[in-house]
Amino acid sequence: MTPETRERKALLPLARALAEGRRAWIRYDDAAGTRTDREVVVLGLAWRGGPWHAAAFCNRRGAFRLFRVDRVARARVLRPAARTDLAPPGFDRRFFSTTAFLAPGLGSPVLASVALRGPFAGLAGALFPSALLEWVSAGAVLCHLRATDLGELARLVASLGKGVSIRHPESARALAESLGSPPG
């Protein structure tokens, strides 16, 4: 299994746990290669110019942690979380999710539209919490969001693979397609 496939396979249940306010179980390999099983409450998901990251409350550590999703060997959704207010003071999942593609100092933001289909459609609010969601059919949603770094947005979309594409602007769509994202 490629690292990209492993990451996508772990991202879907983490996004579902976030969207549904449920706990998640993960089998996690830390930077040293030590594997642990953890139960977490996912508080936010973000693309960070390479791997996805999950901000979560880790029950094993009893504290807020960041997990690289590409290091999650397995993940599954568990029971509803008793509490979802476990983030540190000042944590904003909308800000956390946008810092790669909506960065200050890179010019004026442009409106971008990202299409999600299949299993990603129902997780749009977890993957793009700052977006205005437009449901175009039962299995497809357009996420309208602001971006200053269209290259990072294109890389984020390409990281998700089949079922996610950029509709607008054309320059970002062409870049995402060149990186392997299916045509919008």
Residue, then its C-alpha position, 0 to 999 in steps of 0.5 A: m500500500t502506498p503512503e498516499t493510499r494509507e493516508r486516504k484510508a485513514l482520513l475517511p474514518l477520522a473525518r467521519a468521527l469528526a463530522e459525527g462527534r464520535r470517538a476514533w480508534i487509531r493504530y499510530d506509528d510515531a516518528a521513531g516507529t513505535r506503534t501504539d493504539r489510541e482512542v481519540v476525539v478528533l477536533g480538526l483536520a488540516w492539510r499541511g503541505g504534505p501530510w494531513h494532520a488530525a488535531a485530537f484529544c488523546n485519551r491515552r495521554g489525557a491531552f491535546r495532540l497532533f497526529r500525522v494522518d500518514r502515520v495512522a496504520r488503521a482507524r475506525v469510528l467508535r461510540p459517540a464522544a461524551r465531550t467534544d469540548l476538549a480543544p485547548p483554549g483558542f483552538d479554531r478548527r476553521f482556522f486550523s483547516t485553512t492555514a495551508f491554502l489561506a495564508p496572510g501575505l500572499g495577496s488577496p484571496v480568490l474564491a475557489s470551488v472544490a467538488l466532493r463526490g462519493p464518500f467525501a461528499g458527506l464529510a465536506g464540513a469536516l474537511f473544509p469547515s470554513a467553506l460554504l457548502e452547496w449540495v448539487s445532488a444527493g452524492a455531490v457537494l461544492c465547497h466554496l472557499r477563499a484561498t490565497d495559495l492555489g498551489e497548496l489548495a491543488r495539492l490538498v485536492a490531489s492528496l484526496g484522489k478520486g472523488v475530489s476535484i477543483r471546479h474553479p478557478e481554472s488555473a487551480r483545476a489544471l494544476a490539481e489535474s496535473l498532480g493526479s486529481p480527476p478532472g472537475 
